[in-house]
Every structure is written in structure tokens, then in C-alpha cells.
Amino acid sequence: MTFSDRVLEDIVLRYSAAPVTIAAEHRVVLIRINRQFRDAGTPEALYEATRQWWKMDPHRRRPDFAFGVYDGIVRGVYRIDIDAWEQRAIDKRWAFHGVVDPTMESHYVWKDVSSYLSIGNRNPVRYVHC
């Protein structure tokens, strides 16, 4: 996919994505991957961009799922292995280990979650129902 194809796809998604309400039983961390998304051309790169290195407290909030979000649209959904968090020593940022969750993806991928994200908030991490 060329750069111009990707830009066009993003524009179409931005205006056609349906808003979604995250179900109360789904403990989710929304992770804005806006800076990393341009390099996330494969599913593996999208996972890596979503999973690592964030200022957060995973043991206090204990999310079950992580959503990789670009421009308010969910691009990937991962079931977090709750016992496999790792912390980087230099700056105390966290990364999770997880797997794609096809059932959750069918509910949330390509959906608009911008109502959960405050405009102007610089923190890329937002907990929902945690």
C-alpha cells in the first residue's frame, strides 16, 4: 500500500467509522498510537506499536484488553496476558504481552472511540471500565 493509498483509507475511515460504546464488562486500556502508526504497516508492527513502552500502572488498573487507537479509530484489539507485563528499568515504562482477540476485534476494530478520548489530553493511555 502506498502512502497516498493509506492517507485516503484513513480519510474514509475517519468519516465512516461508527461510534461504539465499550461494554461495561470489558476492562480496556485505549492506547493512542498516533506517532507509531505511520510505521505500523503489518499486523506485527501494529501489535508492537500498541504494546510497548507506556507510562501506566497496569497492576492497579488491571485491564484485560488493549486497543490500539489511531485518529480515534480502533485498529487492533489484544487480550492482555495479565501475568506478563514487563517494565523498562531506565524510565519505568510498561509493555504488555498479549494476543489478537478475534471476537473482540469483530466488535471494536474500525469503530470510533473518540468519545472516550479527551481533545487536547497529551496522555496516550486511557482506561475504560478499569
N, C-alpha and C positions, 0 to 999 in steps of 0.2 A: 504494500500500500504506500503510495507516495504521500508526501507532506500535504499537498493540496487535497488529496482524497480524504485524509484524516481530518483536516480542517472542515471540509464540507460535511463529513459524518458527524463531527462534534456540533456543528450548527443545527443540523437536522435533529439530532438527539436533544439538544437544549430546548427546542421548541415543540418537540413531540412527546417527550417523556411524561408519563402520567405521574402525578404526585401520589405518594404512598404513605400510609400510616404504618409504623412499625408496631407489630403486635406486642401487647404487654408481656407476654411470656417469653419474648426474645430479648435476652440481655446482650446488647450490641455496643460496640465501640465503632463510631464512624471516624475514619481516618482520611483526611483530605490529602490526596497525593498530587496536588496540582503541580508542584515543581518536578516531581519524579515521573509524572505521567508521560511526558513527551518521549522519554526513553523506554517506556514500557510497551514495546511493540509485540511482545509474546506473552502468553499466559504466565510463564515462569517469571518474566520481568515484572509483570503486574503484581504477582504474589510478593516478590522481593521488595518492590516499592511500597507495598501496603504493610508488610510485616515488621520492618525494621527502621530504625532507631528513633524512638519517640519518648518525649518526657511525659511519663504517665505513672500511675500506681496500680498495676494490674492486680495485685493481691488484695487491695482494699475494695476495688470495684468488681472484680471477677467477671468480666464479660465472657459470654460463651461464643460470640461471633464477632468477627471484624469485617467491616465493609470498606473496601477501597473506593473512595469517592473522588470524582473529578468533575469540577464545574457543577456541583450539586447532584450529579447523576451517579448512581451506584454502578461500578464497573466490575467488581469482584466481591464474592462472599466466601469467607473462610471460617470453618469451625476450628476454634482455638483449642489446642491441647493444653488444658489448664495447668498441667504439671511441667510444661516445657517452656516456660518463659526464661529468657536469658537477659542479663544486664551487662552493659558495657562498662568496664571499670573506669575509663577516663572521665566520662561525663554523666554516668548513672542513667543513661537512656536504656529503654527496654525494647526487646523484639520478641514476637511470639512465634511459635511453630504451629502449623495447622494444615488443614486440607480443604480443598474446594468442597463446598456443600451444595450438591445439585438441587436438592429440594428447596433450600433457602434461596438459591440463585433464581429458581423459577418464580419465586415471589417478589424478589427485590432487584435483580440486575436489570439495568436500563430504566429504572424508576427514579423519580425525582425526590430527594430527601432534603432539599434546600430549606424546607420549613424548620428543620432541626438545627440548621447552621446559622448562627448569627452573622449578619453582614458586618464586616469590619473586625471581627474577632480574629486575632492572629494565631490563636491556638488551633493547630490542625486536628486535635483529638477532641471528640465529643461523645460522652457516654449517654446511652438511651436505655432506660429501664434497668439500670445497674444500681 
